[in-house]
Amino acid sequence: MPPASPSLKVGVFLSSREQFSPYFGGALARWTYEVYSRLRDHIDVTVFGYPTAADQLYNLPHRTSGAWRLCNLVSQIPGARRWEEPLWLHAFSRPFRQLDIIHIHNRPQWVTELRRQGYRGRILLHLQNNHLGHWTTPMLDALTPQLDCVAVCSTFLRETFASRCPAIAAKTKVIFNGVDTQLFHPQESLRQPKTVFFVGRFDPEKGVLQLVQAFEQLLSRHPDAKLVIGGTTGFGVHLETPYVRQVRELAQSLQQTKKANITFPGYIHHDKDLPGYFQRATIFACPSLFQEPFGLVNAEAMACATPVVGSNRGGIPEALGEAGIVINPENVQEFAAALSRLLDNSQLRTQLGAASLSRSREIFDWSVIAQTWLETLQA
């Protein structure tokens, strides 16, 4: 990478509730760390966000504020909640004036607030979710002159708003999410037969129940198949919700009546343990029911040469390209048939695994994403 100007100072604003931590943080914190850690020789970066314990922090400069206590209080007072975010941003008003660029994650309303508080540098808005999809054309027209670039993680996400405002469409750039291909890589000696793996947030929109229902049908043809369901209801926490109980009860019923092999490992440490789960899996299943903007777990599975059966929602088909099988997750028969097809056909698994590996290295490697982001910052 050509070096950027040593004076280029970038501030990354996480949402006011997200910790900058591999355990307690989410996808935005990880994106920030993976990209900017590769640019630290080129960019002077500071991450602004929620208080995070020193032993839990990613290894990048991080700045927080005691104003979070006041913000928490204000958020609980009807009629005063609208002041929570302005108060949070105001806490950083002095340091952010020294920045050349502010990179905002998932908070388009912060663009206007930062301008109102006097910031005159460049603003890059980075969207991983559909935060502009409900904005009207006049709202988008008013936002556009106040920012310099909108980065989105998929063409699908761009299309949720760009058609309503040509000006913002011209400023919008698709930059995929990435994967550490040194960490996530094939290890065929670990591959286990007939193992279907899922990892993600344990809630209805992720389609976990549909996965277990499809697995039930799969057992009629592959009674020795194994299903591994990883994940919790939130970052670093797990609640025994009615939905979790519903899924577990169905799994327990299958275990009792069909001797089904279904396990729930719970939280899986991203760096230490998750690669091994992908490497052992025969198939990775991503049955999201909502319009998932990208689905990072798909790219991580692909980097391990693990074939993916993914839903036809949001940016998932875009991420998979021709390297995976796309299904309607609410059509349990179709879902089960796709899983069975892969378990029956080792040649197809090898073909899709090779295509997945190639795609992940060419498109999703964090070094590729970091280079694209550096060019965006320098534009």
C-alpha positions as CSV (number, residue, x, y, z in Angstrom):
1,M,0.0,0.0,0.0
2,P,1.3,3.5,-0.8
3,P,1.7,5.4,2.5
4,A,-0.9,8.0,3.3
5,S,-0.1,11.4,4.6
6,P,1.3,11.0,8.1
7,S,-0.9,13.9,9.2
8,L,-4.2,12.1,8.2
9,K,-6.1,11.7,11.4
10,V,-9.2,9.6,11.5
11,G,-11.7,9.2,14.3
12,V,-14.0,6.1,14.2
13,F,-17.3,6.6,16.0
14,L,-18.9,3.4,17.2
15,S,-22.5,3.5,18.4
16,S,-22.7,4.9,21.9
17,R,-23.5,1.4,23.3
18,E,-20.9,-0.7,21.6
19,Q,-17.8,-1.7,23.4
20,F,-14.5,-2.0,21.4
21,S,-13.9,-5.5,22.4
22,P,-13.7,-8.9,20.7
23,Y,-15.9,-10.4,23.4
24,F,-18.4,-7.7,24.2
25,G,-18.3,-5.8,20.9
26,G,-20.1,-6.7,17.7
27,A,-19.4,-6.7,14.0
28,L,-18.8,-2.9,13.9
29,A,-16.0,-3.2,16.5
30,R,-14.5,-6.1,14.6
31,W,-14.6,-4.4,11.2
32,T,-12.9,-1.4,12.8
33,Y,-10.1,-3.4,14.4
34,E,-9.5,-5.7,11.4
35,V,-9.3,-2.8,8.9
36,Y,-7.5,-0.1,10.9
37,S,-5.0,-2.5,12.5
38,R,-3.8,-3.1,8.9
39,L,-3.6,0.7,8.3
40,R,-1.9,1.8,11.4
41,D,1.3,2.6,9.5
42,H,-0.6,4.8,7.2
43,I,-3.4,6.3,9.3
44,D,-3.5,8.0,12.7
45,V,-6.7,6.4,14.0
46,T,-8.6,6.8,17.3
47,V,-11.8,4.8,18.1
48,F,-14.4,6.6,20.1
49,G,-16.9,4.5,21.9
50,Y,-18.5,3.0,25.0
51,P,-16.3,2.3,28.1
52,T,-14.4,-1.0,27.7
53,A,-12.2,-2.7,30.3
54,A,-8.5,-2.3,29.4
55,D,-8.0,-6.1,29.3
56,Q,-10.9,-6.5,26.9
57,L,-9.9,-3.8,24.4
58,Y,-8.8,-4.4,20.9
59,N,-5.3,-3.2,20.3
60,L,-6.0,0.2,18.8
61,P,-6.2,3.7,20.5
62,H,-9.6,4.0,22.1
63,R,-11.2,7.0,23.7
64,T,-14.4,7.1,25.8
65,S,-16.1,9.5,28.2
66,G,-17.8,9.5,31.5
67,A,-20.8,11.2,29.8
68,W,-22.2,7.7,29.3
69,R,-23.7,7.8,32.8
70,L,-25.6,11.0,32.0
71,C,-26.6,9.5,28.6
72,N,-28.0,6.4,30.3
73,L,-30.0,8.6,32.7
74,V,-31.3,10.8,29.9
75,S,-32.3,7.7,27.8
76,Q,-34.7,6.7,30.6
77,I,-36.6,10.0,30.8
78,P,-39.5,10.4,28.4
79,G,-39.2,13.6,26.4
80,A,-35.5,13.9,27.1
81,R,-34.3,10.8,25.2
82,R,-33.7,12.9,22.0
83,W,-30.8,14.5,23.8
84,E,-28.9,11.3,24.5
85,E,-27.0,11.2,21.3
86,P,-26.2,14.9,21.1
87,L,-24.8,14.7,24.6
88,W,-22.7,11.7,23.8
89,L,-21.2,13.4,20.7
90,H,-20.7,16.7,22.6
91,A,-18.5,14.8,25.1
92,F,-16.0,14.4,22.2
93,S,-16.4,17.8,20.6
94,R,-12.9,19.0,21.5
95,P,-10.9,16.0,20.2
96,F,-13.0,15.5,17.1
97,R,-12.2,19.1,15.9
98,Q,-8.6,17.9,15.4
99,L,-9.6,15.1,13.1
100,D,-9.3,15.2,9.3
101,I,-12.0,12.5,8.8
102,I,-14.8,11.1,11.0
103,H,-15.9,7.6,10.2
104,I,-19.4,7.0,11.6
105,H,-20.8,3.5,11.9
106,N,-24.5,3.0,11.4
107,R,-25.7,6.4,12.7
108,P,-26.7,8.6,9.8
109,Q,-28.4,11.1,12.2
110,W,-24.9,11.8,13.7
111,V,-23.8,13.4,10.5
112,T,-26.1,16.4,11.0
113,E,-25.4,16.6,14.7
114,L,-21.6,16.7,14.2
115,R,-22.0,19.4,11.6
116,R,-24.3,21.3,14.0
117,Q,-21.6,21.0,16.7
118,G,-19.0,22.6,14.4
119,Y,-17.1,19.8,12.7
120,R,-15.9,20.9,9.2
121,G,-13.7,17.9,8.1
122,R,-14.7,15.0,6.0
123,I,-17.4,12.6,7.2
124,L,-17.7,9.0,5.9
125,L,-20.9,7.2,6.9
126,H,-20.5,3.4,7.0
127,L,-23.7,1.3,7.0
128,Q,-23.9,-2.4,7.9
129,N,-27.7,-2.3,8.4
130,N,-30.6,-0.7,6.7
131,H,-30.6,2.6,8.6
132,L,-31.5,4.8,5.5
133,G,-34.2,2.5,4.1
134,H,-37.0,4.4,5.8
135,W,-35.6,7.9,5.0
136,T,-37.7,9.9,2.6
137,T,-36.2,11.6,-0.5
138,P,-36.2,15.1,1.2
139,M,-34.4,13.6,4.2
140,L,-31.8,12.0,2.0
141,D,-31.4,15.2,-0.1
142,A,-30.8,17.2,3.1
143,L,-28.2,14.6,4.4
144,T,-26.2,14.3,1.2
145,P,-24.3,17.7,1.2
146,Q,-23.2,17.1,4.8
147,L,-21.2,14.0,4.1
148,D,-18.5,12.9,1.7
149,C,-19.1,9.2,1.3
150,V,-21.5,6.4,2.2
151,A,-20.0,3.0,2.4
152,V,-22.3,0.0,2.5
153,C,-21.5,-3.7,2.9
154,S,-23.6,-5.0,-0.1
155,T,-25.3,-3.8,-3.3
156,F,-28.5,-5.0,-1.7
157,L,-28.1,-2.5,1.1
158,R,-27.3,0.3,-1.4
159,E,-30.5,-0.4,-3.2
160,T,-32.6,0.1,-0.1
161,F,-32.2,3.9,-0.4
162,A,-30.1,5.0,-3.4
163,S,-32.9,5.0,-5.9
164,R,-34.7,7.7,-4.0
165,C,-31.8,10.2,-4.1
166,P,-29.4,10.3,-7.1
167,A,-27.1,12.6,-5.2
168,I,-26.5,10.2,-2.4
169,A,-26.3,7.3,-4.8
170,A,-23.4,9.0,-6.5
171,K,-21.6,9.1,-3.1
172,T,-22.3,5.5,-2.2
173,K,-19.7,2.8,-2.5
174,V,-20.0,-0.9,-1.8
175,I,-17.2,-2.2,0.4
176,F,-17.7,-5.8,1.5
177,N,-17.0,-7.1,5.0
178,G,-14.0,-9.3,5.4
179,V,-12.4,-12.3,6.9
180,D,-9.0,-13.1,8.3
181,T,-7.8,-15.8,5.9
182,Q,-4.8,-16.6,8.1
183,L,-7.2,-17.4,10.9
184,F,-10.0,-19.0,8.8
185,H,-8.5,-21.5,6.4
186,P,-9.1,-25.1,5.3
187,Q,-8.0,-27.9,7.5
188,E,-9.3,-31.0,5.8
189,S,-7.7,-33.4,8.4
190,L,-10.3,-32.0,10.8
191,R,-13.3,-32.4,8.5
192,Q,-16.1,-34.5,10.1
193,P,-18.6,-36.4,8.1
194,K,-22.2,-35.3,7.9
195,T,-21.9,-32.3,10.2
196,V,-24.2,-29.3,9.7
197,F,-23.0,-26.2,11.6
198,F,-24.8,-23.0,12.5
199,V,-23.4,-20.0,14.5
200,G,-25.2,-16.7,15.1
201,R,-27.5,-14.8,17.3
202,F,-30.0,-17.2,18.8
203,D,-33.2,-15.5,17.9
204,P,-36.2,-15.9,15.5
205,E,-34.8,-13.8,12.7
206,K,-31.8,-16.0,12.3
207,G,-33.9,-19.0,11.4
208,V,-32.6,-21.5,14.0
209,L,-36.0,-23.1,14.4
210,Q,-36.3,-23.7,10.6
211,L,-32.8,-25.2,10.7
212,V,-33.9,-27.8,13.3
213,Q,-37.1,-28.5,11.4
214,A,-35.1,-29.0,8.2
215,F,-32.7,-31.3,10.1
216,E,-35.6,-33.3,11.3
217,Q,-36.5,-34.1,7.6
218,L,-32.8,-34.7,6.8
219,L,-32.7,-37.5,9.3
220,S,-35.0,-39.6,7.2
221,R,-32.2,-39.9,4.6
222,H,-29.2,-39.3,6.9
223,P,-30.0,-40.6,10.4
224,D,-26.3,-40.4,11.3
225,A,-26.1,-36.6,10.5
226,K,-25.0,-34.2,13.2
227,L,-26.2,-30.7,13.9
228,V,-24.2,-28.2,15.9
229,I,-25.9,-24.9,16.8
230,G,-23.6,-22.3,18.2
231,G,-24.3,-18.8,19.5
232,T,-26.1,-16.9,22.2
233,T,-29.0,-14.4,22.4
234,G,-26.5,-11.5,22.7
235,F,-22.9,-10.4,22.7
236,G,-21.3,-12.1,25.7
237,V,-24.7,-13.0,27.3
238,H,-27.3,-15.7,26.9
239,L,-30.9,-15.6,28.0
240,E,-33.2,-18.6,28.1
241,T,-36.0,-16.9,26.1
242,P,-39.2,-18.6,25.0
243,Y,-37.7,-19.0,21.5
244,V,-34.6,-20.7,22.8
245,R,-36.8,-23.1,24.8
246,Q,-38.9,-23.8,21.7
247,V,-35.8,-24.7,19.7
248,R,-34.3,-26.8,22.5
249,E,-37.6,-28.7,23.1
250,L,-37.8,-29.6,19.4
251,A,-34.2,-30.7,19.5
252,Q,-34.8,-32.8,22.7
253,S,-37.8,-34.4,21.1
254,L,-35.7,-35.5,18.1
255,Q,-33.0,-36.7,20.4
256,Q,-35.5,-38.9,22.2
257,T,-37.6,-40.2,19.3
258,K,-34.9,-40.4,16.5
259,K,-31.7,-40.4,18.5
260,A,-30.7,-37.2,16.7
261,N,-27.2,-35.9,17.3
262,I,-27.8,-32.2,18.1
263,T,-25.5,-30.2,20.3
264,F,-25.6,-26.6,21.6
265,P,-22.0,-25.4,22.4
266,G,-23.3,-21.9,23.3
267,Y,-20.9,-18.9,22.9
268,I,-18.0,-19.7,20.6
269,H,-14.9,-17.5,20.9
270,H,-14.4,-15.9,17.5
271,D,-10.6,-16.2,17.3
272,K,-9.8,-19.2,19.5
273,D,-12.6,-21.6,18.6
274,L,-14.7,-20.6,15.7
275,P,-12.3,-21.5,12.9
276,G,-12.2,-25.1,14.2
277,Y,-16.0,-25.4,14.0
278,F,-16.0,-24.2,10.4
279,Q,-13.0,-26.6,9.6
280,R,-14.8,-29.6,11.1
281,A,-18.2,-28.9,9.5
282,T,-19.3,-30.6,6.3
283,I,-21.9,-27.8,5.6
284,F,-22.5,-24.4,7.1
285,A,-26.1,-23.3,7.2
286,C,-27.2,-19.6,7.3
287,P,-31.0,-19.7,7.3
288,S,-31.6,-16.0,8.1
289,L,-35.3,-15.0,7.8
290,F,-34.7,-11.3,7.7
291,Q,-33.0,-9.2,5.0
292,E,-29.5,-9.8,6.3
293,P,-27.2,-7.1,4.8
294,F,-24.2,-9.3,4.4
295,G,-23.7,-12.2,6.8
296,L,-20.1,-12.3,7.9
297,V,-20.2,-15.9,9.0
298,N,-20.7,-16.9,5.4
299,A,-17.4,-15.4,4.3
300,E,-15.7,-17.1,7.3
301,A,-17.1,-20.5,6.4
302,M,-16.1,-19.9,2.7
303,A,-12.5,-19.2,3.8
304,C,-12.5,-22.6,5.4
305,A,-13.6,-24.2,2.1
306,T,-16.9,-25.2,3.9
307,P,-19.9,-25.3,1.5
308,V,-22.7,-22.9,2.5
309,V,-26.4,-23.3,2.3
310,G,-27.7,-19.8,2.7
311,S,-31.0,-18.0,2.6
312,N,-32.3,-16.0,-0.3
313,R,-32.5,-12.9,1.9
314,G,-30.7,-9.6,1.7
315,G,-27.0,-9.6,0.8
316,I,-26.5,-13.3,1.5
317,P,-26.8,-14.4,-2.2
318,E,-24.5,-11.6,-3.2
319,A,-21.9,-12.8,-0.6
320,L,-22.1,-16.4,-1.8
321,G,-22.1,-15.7,-5.5
322,E,-21.8,-19.0,-7.4
323,A,-20.0,-20.6,-4.5
324,G,-23.0,-21.7,-2.4
325,I,-26.5,-23.0,-2.5
326,V,-29.3,-20.4,-1.9
327,I,-32.7,-21.5,-0.5
328,N,-35.9,-20.1,0.9
329,P,-35.4,-20.8,4.6
330,E,-39.1,-20.9,5.3
331,N,-39.5,-23.7,2.8
332,V,-38.3,-26.5,5.1
333,Q,-38.5,-29.1,2.4
334,E,-36.3,-27.1,0.1
335,F,-33.9,-26.4,2.9
336,A,-33.7,-30.1,3.9
337,A,-33.2,-31.1,0.2
338,A,-30.3,-28.7,-0.2
339,L,-28.6,-30.2,2.9
340,S,-29.2,-33.7,1.7
341,R,-27.9,-33.0,-1.8
342,L,-24.6,-31.8,-0.3
343,L,-24.3,-34.8,2.0
344,D,-25.0,-37.1,-0.9
345,N,-22.5,-35.6,-3.3
346,S,-18.9,-35.3,-2.2
347,Q,-17.9,-34.0,-5.7
348,L,-20.3,-31.1,-5.3
349,R,-19.0,-30.4,-1.8
350,T,-15.4,-30.3,-3.1
351,Q,-16.4,-28.1,-6.0
352,L,-18.3,-25.5,-3.9
353,G,-15.6,-25.7,-1.2
354,A,-12.9,-24.8,-3.7
355,A,-15.0,-22.0,-5.2
356,S,-15.7,-20.6,-1.8
357,L,-12.0,-20.6,-0.8
358,S,-11.1,-18.8,-4.0
359,R,-13.8,-16.2,-3.6
360,S,-12.9,-15.5,0.0
361,R,-9.3,-14.9,-0.7
362,E,-9.9,-12.7,-3.7
363,I,-12.7,-10.6,-2.4
364,F,-13.1,-11.0,1.4
365,D,-9.6,-11.0,2.7
366,W,-9.3,-8.2,5.3
367,S,-6.1,-7.0,3.5
368,V,-8.2,-6.5,0.3
369,I,-10.8,-4.7,2.3
370,A,-8.2,-2.5,4.1
371,Q,-6.7,-1.5,0.8
372,T,-10.1,-0.5,-0.6
373,W,-10.8,1.5,2.6
374,L,-7.4,3.3,2.5
375,E,-8.2,4.4,-1.1
376,T,-11.6,5.6,0.1
377,L,-10.0,7.6,2.9
378,Q,-7.5,9.2,0.5
379,A,-10.0,10.0,-2.2
